[in-house]
Amino acid sequence: MVKVKPAEEYEDIPGTFVFNAERSRQGYGINMFCMSLMKDENRKTFKANEAAYLKKYPLTPEQTDAILKRDYNRMLELGGNIYFTAKLGATDGHSFRHLAAVMTGSTQDDYAKMMLEGGRSVEGNRSKSGKYDKPARKAAAGSAKKAKPSKKRKS
């Protein structure tokens, strides 16, 4: 009998692809390809014939398609690690800020402004289960343990 692994609690948060052990295994080929781009000779070979270069790595057709289309969100969903996939963006001459803007559907300036203002709103970006809708309760004022005054040592 095949055991079905339950989905992680965070899997239903819109746009969230946590790089856990399962995604690490799934994205091995994507990540090894991206790491290969650290070498200038590999970047040149890749840019000369992208589809041929990708055949050197154990990629699924979906992963290959996401790479060729530069669909960074799909690469993350298919196991890519954001820090590795950024090497592909750098190979194309893009900054991390550019990639983040593309991935969030905004301009670089709008993305930077959003981050400087504290990041994206949690509204519409919470778990669909509703489990995390209530904000965590903080200890009532004055109920926290007070620090005990330290005793002075006698010399």
N, C-alpha and C positions, 0 to 999 in steps of 0.2 A: 504494500500500500504506500502510495506517495504522500508524504506530508506536505501540506500547503502552508507556507509561511504566512502568518498574518501580516497585513500591511502595517508599516510603522505609523504611529499616531500622526506624524507630521506630513505624511504623504498627501493629505487632502488640503493642504494650505496652497492656495493658488500661486502658481509661479515659483514654487519652492522645490528644489531638487537637491536634497541633502546628499553630500558625497559620503555615503556610508560604505560598509564592506561590500554590500551587494553591488552598488554602483561602481565601486572600484574594480571589481571583477568584470562587470559588464563593459566598462570603458577602457580596459587595458590597452586595446589596439589604438583607440583615439589618443590616449595619453602618451603612449610610446611614440606615435607619429608626431605629436606636438613637441615632445622632448627632442626628437631628432632635429627639429628646426633650430636648435641652439647652435648647430654647426653651419657655417656659411656655405660649405659645399652642398649640404643637404637642402638648404633654402633655395639655392640656385637650381638644383636638380628638380625640386618640387615645382618651382615656378615655371620651369621649362615644359613640364608635362605633368600636371597635377594628378590626373586620373591614373596614369602609369605609376607614378611614385606611390600612390596610396595602396597599390596592389601588393606592396612589400609588407603590409601590416594586416593582422587578423581583424578586419573590419566587416561588419554586417553591411548589406546594401543600404540600410537606413543611415548608418553611421557615415558611410562614404558620401551619400547624398547630402547629409547635413554639413559635412566638411566642405564639399564642393560649392554648396550654396551659401556658405558662411553663416549658417543658421546656428548661432551660438547657444540660444536657449535649447534647441533640439539636441545639440551636442551634450549639454549638461544633463538633459533628461536621459540620454543614452549612455551616460556614464563618464562623460568628460569632466575633468576637474577644471574649475575656473582659472586656476593659476597656470595650468598646462595649456588650455585653449587660448589663453592670452598670447602665447608664443606665436600662434597662427595669426592673430591680429597684428602683432608686431612685425611679422614677416610681410604682411600686406601694408605696413607703414602706419598702422593705427595705434593710438594711445589706449591705455586701459579706460580712460574717461570716455573715449569715443565708443569703445565696445559696450561699456555700461549703459551709455545713452541709447545705443541701438537696441540693446537687450530690454530696456525699459520703455521703448517707444517714445523717446523724448530727444530733445536736442542736447548737445553737450552743456550748453549754458543752463538749460532748465534742469538737467540732471545735477549739475554742481549746486545750483540754488536749492534744490530739494534736499540734498545731502547737508548743506550748510544750515538748513532749517530743521534738521533732526531726522531726515529720512522720510520714506513714504508713510502715508497714513496707514494705520492698521485696519481702518474701515474697508471692507471688501477684500481684505488680505488675511483673514483669520481662518482657522480650521472650519471646514464646512460642517463638521459634526456639532458645532456649537459648544463643545466641551470647554473651550477656552474663552468664551464670550465675557465672562465676569472677570473684572480686574482682580488681581490678587489683593487680599485684605492686608493692610499694614497694621502693625501693632498699635493699639490705641495710645495716644500721647500719655506719657508718664507710666505706662505699664511695662516698658522695657526695663530690664535689670539695670540698676545703676551701678556704676563702677565703684568698687570699694576703695576708700582712700588707702594708699600704701603706707605701711608702717615704716617709720624711720629706723634705721639701724643705729644701734649704739656703738660708738667707736671705742 
